[in-house]
Amino acid sequence: MICKWVQRLTPRLAVGGLTFPFSLLARRHISRCPDCQVVWEKEEKLTALLRQAGELRLRRPELWSEIEKRLVAVPAARARPIWQTVTAGALGTLAVGLIVLILWHRPVDREPVPISTKMDPFFQAMIQHHITLSGDPSVALALVTARQTR
């Protein structure tokens, strides 16, 4: 487990991008583990080569201008025309909207809750009192329906 951790951190350790406690732990492990020593040596060689390439770029700018010309000469990946992108987006939105519409208006297979004529007298008196005070029977009807679904 620690070998995987150290081997993942060797690139950062090689360029000096690892903070103090982690760099100390990684170096200590590398000094004791032969497998991690091999990985560390390869990473050091790669880092040295990359530094040399950076120095070479500073010394020979014509080399890098030649490389840039060759990169520009390579054809870029062809992008889709804007109308294809817009059409695909519109069709995707339309498909999602259609699915939502179908799911929203699908028939429900539940039977309506029958209203029972037998009601608790106390609850019935509360509903009558509410209708008398508020003058709004719709709220009372909702209370009756909620009470019966329990």
C-alpha atoms as an extended CHARMM CRD file, in Angstrom:
* protein
*
       150  EXT
         1         1  MET       CA              0.0000000000        0.0000000000        0.0000000000  PROA      1               0.0000000000
         2         2  ILE       CA              2.7500000000        2.4510000000        0.8970000000  PROA      2               0.0000000000
         3         3  CYS       CA              4.6510000000        1.5300000000       -2.2810000000  PROA      3               0.0000000000
         4         4  LYS       CA              1.6710000000        2.5920000000       -4.4250000000  PROA      4               0.0000000000
         5         5  TRP       CA              1.4460000000        5.8570000000       -2.5090000000  PROA      5               0.0000000000
         6         6  VAL       CA              5.1730000000        6.5990000000       -2.8280000000  PROA      6               0.0000000000
         7         7  GLN       CA              5.3060000000        5.6350000000       -6.5050000000  PROA      7               0.0000000000
         8         8  ARG       CA              2.3940000000        7.9680000000       -7.2170000000  PROA      8               0.0000000000
         9         9  LEU       CA              4.1990000000       10.8180000000       -5.4760000000  PROA      9               0.0000000000
        10        10  THR       CA              7.6580000000       10.3330000000       -7.0410000000  PROA      10              0.0000000000
        11        11  PRO       CA              7.0410000000       12.8050000000       -9.9160000000  PROA      11              0.0000000000
        12        12  ARG       CA              6.1650000000       15.5470000000       -7.4370000000  PROA      12              0.0000000000
        13        13  LEU       CA              9.0810000000       14.5790000000       -5.2230000000  PROA      13              0.0000000000
        14        14  ALA       CA             11.4940000000       14.7250000000       -8.1600000000  PROA      14              0.0000000000
        15        15  VAL       CA             10.5800000000       18.3070000000       -9.0580000000  PROA      15              0.0000000000
        16        16  GLY       CA             10.4430000000       19.4250000000       -5.4290000000  PROA      16              0.0000000000
        17        17  GLY       CA              6.6900000000       19.8710000000       -5.3020000000  PROA      17              0.0000000000
        18        18  LEU       CA              6.0550000000       17.7050000000       -2.2470000000  PROA      18              0.0000000000
        19        19  THR       CA              5.6350000000       19.3220000000        1.1750000000  PROA      19              0.0000000000
        20        20  PHE       CA              7.8280000000       18.5460000000        4.1770000000  PROA      20              0.0000000000
        21        21  PRO       CA              6.2390000000       15.6570000000        6.0690000000  PROA      21              0.0000000000
        22        22  PHE       CA              5.2900000000       13.7840000000        2.9000000000  PROA      22              0.0000000000
        23        23  SER       CA              8.6670000000       14.2770000000        1.2460000000  PROA      23              0.0000000000
        24        24  LEU       CA             10.4300000000       12.9710000000        4.3670000000  PROA      24              0.0000000000
        25        25  LEU       CA              8.2100000000        9.8830000000        4.5410000000  PROA      25              0.0000000000
        26        26  ALA       CA              8.6040000000        9.1960000000        0.8230000000  PROA      26              0.0000000000
        27        27  ARG       CA             12.4170000000        9.5560000000        0.9040000000  PROA      27              0.0000000000
        28        28  ARG       CA             12.6610000000        7.3090000000        3.9510000000  PROA      28              0.0000000000
        29        29  HSD       CA             10.5540000000        4.6290000000        2.2410000000  PROA      29              0.0000000000
        30        30  ILE       CA             12.5390000000        4.9150000000       -1.0160000000  PROA      30              0.0000000000
        31        31  SER       CA             15.7980000000        4.3980000000        0.8870000000  PROA      31              0.0000000000
        32        32  ARG       CA             14.4830000000        1.1020000000        2.3070000000  PROA      32              0.0000000000
        33        33  CYS       CA             12.4230000000       -0.3390000000       -0.5850000000  PROA      33              0.0000000000
        34        34  PRO       CA             14.2620000000       -1.7270000000       -3.6520000000  PROA      34              0.0000000000
        35        35  ASP       CA             11.1690000000       -1.5650000000       -5.9100000000  PROA      35              0.0000000000
        36        36  CYS       CA             10.5690000000        2.0820000000       -5.1020000000  PROA      36              0.0000000000
        37        37  GLN       CA             14.2760000000        2.8240000000       -5.5800000000  PROA      37              0.0000000000
        38        38  VAL       CA             14.0160000000        1.6080000000       -9.1880000000  PROA      38              0.0000000000
        39        39  VAL       CA             10.9810000000        3.8280000000       -9.8000000000  PROA      39              0.0000000000
        40        40  TRP       CA             12.7650000000        6.7690000000       -8.1350000000  PROA      40              0.0000000000
        41        41  GLU       CA             15.8670000000        6.3620000000      -10.3120000000  PROA      41              0.0000000000
        42        42  LYS       CA             13.7580000000        6.3180000000      -13.4840000000  PROA      42              0.0000000000
        43        43  GLU       CA             11.8770000000        9.3900000000      -12.3280000000  PROA      43              0.0000000000
        44        44  GLU       CA             15.1050000000       11.2430000000      -11.5740000000  PROA      44              0.0000000000
        45        45  LYS       CA             16.4380000000       10.4370000000      -15.0640000000  PROA      45              0.0000000000
        46        46  LEU       CA             13.2010000000       11.6240000000      -16.6870000000  PROA      46              0.0000000000
        47        47  THR       CA             13.2030000000       14.8500000000      -14.6880000000  PROA      47              0.0000000000
        48        48  ALA       CA             16.8380000000       15.5030000000      -15.6420000000  PROA      48              0.0000000000
        49        49  LEU       CA             16.0260000000       14.9660000000      -19.3340000000  PROA      49              0.0000000000
        50        50  LEU       CA             13.0720000000       17.3440000000      -19.1490000000  PROA      50              0.0000000000
        51        51  ARG       CA             15.2290000000       19.9980000000      -17.4970000000  PROA      51              0.0000000000
        52        52  GLN       CA             17.8420000000       19.5790000000      -20.2490000000  PROA      52              0.0000000000
        53        53  ALA       CA             15.1220000000       19.9660000000      -22.8890000000  PROA      53              0.0000000000
        54        54  GLY       CA             14.0000000000       23.1990000000      -21.2420000000  PROA      54              0.0000000000
        55        55  GLU       CA             17.5600000000       24.5060000000      -21.2270000000  PROA      55              0.0000000000
        56        56  LEU       CA             17.9650000000       23.4660000000      -24.8590000000  PROA      56              0.0000000000
        57        57  ARG       CA             14.8680000000       25.4630000000      -25.7440000000  PROA      57              0.0000000000
        58        58  LEU       CA             16.4490000000       28.5470000000      -24.2410000000  PROA      58              0.0000000000
        59        59  ARG       CA             19.6890000000       27.9740000000      -26.1580000000  PROA      59              0.0000000000
        60        60  ARG       CA             18.2200000000       26.9890000000      -29.5450000000  PROA      60              0.0000000000
        61        61  PRO       CA             14.9610000000       28.8280000000      -30.2820000000  PROA      61              0.0000000000
        62        62  GLU       CA             15.1010000000       27.8590000000      -33.9770000000  PROA      62              0.0000000000
        63        63  LEU       CA             14.6250000000       24.2020000000      -32.9840000000  PROA      63              0.0000000000
        64        64  TRP       CA             11.4070000000       25.0270000000      -31.1630000000  PROA      64              0.0000000000
        65        65  SER       CA             10.1240000000       27.2460000000      -33.9490000000  PROA      65              0.0000000000
        66        66  GLU       CA             10.6080000000       24.2980000000      -36.3260000000  PROA      66              0.0000000000
        67        67  ILE       CA              8.6530000000       22.0210000000      -33.9650000000  PROA      67              0.0000000000
        68        68  GLU       CA              5.8580000000       24.6040000000      -33.7300000000  PROA      68              0.0000000000
        69        69  LYS       CA              5.6700000000       24.8130000000      -37.5460000000  PROA      69              0.0000000000
        70        70  ARG       CA              5.2980000000       21.0480000000      -37.7770000000  PROA      70              0.0000000000
        71        71  LEU       CA              2.5750000000       21.0580000000      -35.1320000000  PROA      71              0.0000000000
        72        72  VAL       CA              0.6650000000       23.7530000000      -37.0040000000  PROA      72              0.0000000000
        73        73  ALA       CA              0.9920000000       21.7390000000      -40.2210000000  PROA      73              0.0000000000
        74        74  VAL       CA             -0.8520000000       18.7850000000      -38.6520000000  PROA      74              0.0000000000
        75        75  PRO       CA             -4.5630000000       19.1520000000      -39.4900000000  PROA      75              0.0000000000
        76        76  ALA       CA             -6.7530000000       19.8030000000      -36.4620000000  PROA      76              0.0000000000
        77        77  ALA       CA             -9.7320000000       17.6330000000      -35.6850000000  PROA      77              0.0000000000
        78        78  ARG       CA            -12.6960000000       18.7960000000      -37.7300000000  PROA      78              0.0000000000
        79        79  ALA       CA            -15.3170000000       20.4680000000      -35.5940000000  PROA      79              0.0000000000
        80        80  ARG       CA            -19.0130000000       20.0170000000      -36.2330000000  PROA      80              0.0000000000
        81        81  PRO       CA            -20.9020000000       22.8490000000      -37.9010000000  PROA      81              0.0000000000
        82        82  ILE       CA            -22.9330000000       24.9730000000      -35.5120000000  PROA      82              0.0000000000
        83        83  TRP       CA            -26.2610000000       23.9240000000      -37.0200000000  PROA      83              0.0000000000
        84        84  GLN       CA            -25.5510000000       20.2730000000      -36.1730000000  PROA      84              0.0000000000
        85        85  THR       CA            -24.7250000000       21.1540000000      -32.5820000000  PROA      85              0.0000000000
        86        86  VAL       CA            -27.8640000000       23.2770000000      -32.1730000000  PROA      86              0.0000000000
        87        87  THR       CA            -30.0580000000       20.6430000000      -33.8190000000  PROA      87              0.0000000000
        88        88  ALA       CA            -28.6860000000       17.8950000000      -31.5950000000  PROA      88              0.0000000000
        89        89  GLY       CA            -29.2860000000       20.0130000000      -28.4920000000  PROA      89              0.0000000000
        90        90  ALA       CA            -32.8290000000       20.8660000000      -29.5560000000  PROA      90              0.0000000000
        91        91  LEU       CA            -33.6690000000       17.2330000000      -30.3090000000  PROA      91              0.0000000000
        92        92  GLY       CA            -32.2620000000       16.1490000000      -26.9580000000  PROA      92              0.0000000000
        93        93  THR       CA            -34.3290000000       18.7560000000      -25.1270000000  PROA      93              0.0000000000
        94        94  LEU       CA            -37.4200000000       17.7520000000      -27.0700000000  PROA      94              0.0000000000
        95        95  ALA       CA            -36.8760000000       14.0750000000      -26.2100000000  PROA      95              0.0000000000
        96        96  VAL       CA            -36.4900000000       14.8260000000      -22.5030000000  PROA      96              0.0000000000
        97        97  GLY       CA            -39.5940000000       17.0200000000      -22.5710000000  PROA      97              0.0000000000
        98        98  LEU       CA            -41.6020000000       14.2940000000      -24.2890000000  PROA      98              0.0000000000
        99        99  ILE       CA            -40.5280000000       11.7010000000      -21.7170000000  PROA      99              0.0000000000
       100       100  VAL       CA            -41.4700000000       14.0290000000      -18.8550000000  PROA      100             0.0000000000
       101       101  LEU       CA            -44.8450000000       14.7430000000      -20.4840000000  PROA      101             0.0000000000
       102       102  ILE       CA            -45.5900000000       11.0360000000      -20.9370000000  PROA      102             0.0000000000
       103       103  LEU       CA            -44.6390000000       10.2230000000      -17.3580000000  PROA      103             0.0000000000
       104       104  TRP       CA            -46.5970000000       13.1830000000      -15.9990000000  PROA      104             0.0000000000
       105       105  HSD       CA            -49.8690000000       12.2950000000      -17.7480000000  PROA      105             0.0000000000
       106       106  ARG       CA            -49.8230000000        8.5320000000      -17.4380000000  PROA      106             0.0000000000
       107       107  PRO       CA            -52.9390000000        6.9530000000      -15.9250000000  PROA      107             0.0000000000
       108       108  VAL       CA            -52.8530000000        6.1230000000      -12.2360000000  PROA      108             0.0000000000
       109       109  ASP       CA            -54.0900000000        2.6640000000      -11.2830000000  PROA      109             0.0000000000
       110       110  ARG       CA            -55.2530000000        3.5890000000       -7.7840000000  PROA      110             0.0000000000
       111       111  GLU       CA            -58.8770000000        3.4030000000       -6.7460000000  PROA      111             0.0000000000
       112       112  PRO       CA            -60.3550000000        6.5390000000       -5.1740000000  PROA      112             0.0000000000
       113       113  VAL       CA            -60.7270000000        6.3490000000       -1.4150000000  PROA      113             0.0000000000
       114       114  PRO       CA            -64.3840000000        5.7240000000       -0.5870000000  PROA      114             0.0000000000
       115       115  ILE       CA            -65.9850000000        8.2080000000        1.8120000000  PROA      115             0.0000000000
       116       116  SER       CA            -67.3170000000        6.3840000000        4.7940000000  PROA      116             0.0000000000
       117       117  THR       CA            -70.6140000000        7.4200000000        6.2840000000  PROA      117             0.0000000000
       118       118  LYS       CA            -69.4610000000        6.3000000000        9.7060000000  PROA      118             0.0000000000
       119       119  MET       CA            -67.4180000000        9.0590000000       11.2370000000  PROA      119             0.0000000000
       120       120  ASP       CA            -66.2090000000        9.6770000000       14.7400000000  PROA      120             0.0000000000
       121       121  PRO       CA            -68.7470000000       12.0200000000       16.3880000000  PROA      121             0.0000000000
       122       122  PHE       CA            -66.0110000000       14.1750000000       17.9400000000  PROA      122             0.0000000000
       123       123  PHE       CA            -64.2900000000       14.5970000000       14.5770000000  PROA      123             0.0000000000
       124       124  GLN       CA            -67.6220000000       15.3870000000       12.9150000000  PROA      124             0.0000000000
       125       125  ALA       CA            -68.3260000000       18.0700000000       15.5270000000  PROA      125             0.0000000000
       126       126  MET       CA            -64.8830000000       19.6000000000       14.9280000000  PROA      126             0.0000000000
       127       127  ILE       CA            -65.5500000000       19.7940000000       11.1880000000  PROA      127             0.0000000000
       128       128  GLN       CA            -68.9500000000       21.4150000000       11.7340000000  PROA      128             0.0000000000
       129       129  HSD       CA            -67.3710000000       23.9120000000       14.1050000000  PROA      129             0.0000000000
       130       130  HSD       CA            -64.6790000000       24.7340000000       11.5440000000  PROA      130             0.0000000000
       131       131  ILE       CA            -67.2320000000       25.2480000000        8.7820000000  PROA      131             0.0000000000
       132       132  THR       CA            -69.2520000000       27.5000000000       11.0660000000  PROA      132             0.0000000000
       133       133  LEU       CA            -66.2620000000       29.6340000000       12.0280000000  PROA      133             0.0000000000
       134       134  SER       CA            -64.4740000000       29.8360000000        8.6700000000  PROA      134             0.0000000000
       135       135  GLY       CA            -67.3560000000       29.5260000000        6.2710000000  PROA      135             0.0000000000
       136       136  ASP       CA            -65.1000000000       27.4020000000        4.0110000000  PROA      136             0.0000000000
       137       137  PRO       CA            -66.2600000000       23.7910000000        3.5720000000  PROA      137             0.0000000000
       138       138  SER       CA            -63.3600000000       22.9390000000        1.1960000000  PROA      138             0.0000000000
       139       139  VAL       CA            -60.8460000000       22.8370000000        4.0610000000  PROA      139             0.0000000000
       140       140  ALA       CA            -63.1640000000       20.6400000000        6.0560000000  PROA      140             0.0000000000
       141       141  LEU       CA            -63.5430000000       18.2890000000        3.0960000000  PROA      141             0.0000000000
       142       142  ALA       CA            -59.7560000000       18.0120000000        2.8590000000  PROA      142             0.0000000000
       143       143  LEU       CA            -59.6170000000       17.1940000000        6.5740000000  PROA      143             0.0000000000
       144       144  VAL       CA            -62.2350000000       14.4560000000        6.1380000000  PROA      144             0.0000000000
       145       145  THR       CA            -60.3260000000       12.9700000000        3.1980000000  PROA      145             0.0000000000
       146       146  ALA       CA            -57.0450000000       13.0560000000        5.1160000000  PROA      146             0.0000000000
       147       147  ARG       CA            -58.6720000000       11.4710000000        8.1610000000  PROA      147             0.0000000000
       148       148  GLN       CA            -60.1630000000        8.6300000000        6.0930000000  PROA      148             0.0000000000
       149       149  THR       CA            -56.9240000000        7.7810000000        4.3070000000  PROA      149             0.0000000000
       150       150  ARG       CA            -55.1890000000        6.9970000000        7.6200000000  PROA      150             0.0000000000
